[in-house]
Amino acid sequence: MGWTEVCSVDELENEGHKSFEVDGKKILISKVDNKIYAIDGLCSHMGGDLGKGKIENNNVICPKHHAVFSLETGHVEKNINGFFKAMTRKDAKDLHAYEIRENEGNLEINL
Ligand code: FES
């Protein structure tokens, strides 16, 4: 699909993160140490909204069952375990990471 506008640069504070709907997909945009990242916004385990997750060490923690994903690569850094694993019998899978760029005050991702 190519480069698609997501939001203005000003909408994101440093150390902030937010989900956006882009062409029918939820995308998580985050800014950590002044670097901006874009990955899928819904958890691959059971659809947790990563925009409501916590950011820790360049990762986002899913608010539902606490799988941990890299903001840079979208890869699972820590899968679910214990009680949640037993209940759902499912693992989280790697998410897609998108190229992101700034263009005239707006952020665009390469879908
Ligand atoms: S929905 Fe994210 S870990 Fe279960």
Boltz pocket constraint, residues with backbone or C-beta under 6 A from the ligand:
constraints:
  - pocket:
      binder: B
      contacts: [[A, 43], [A, 44], [A, 45], [A, 46], [A, 47], [A, 48], [A, 62], [A, 63], [A, 64], [A, 65], [A, 66], [A, 67], [A, 80], [A, 92]]
      max_distance: 6.0
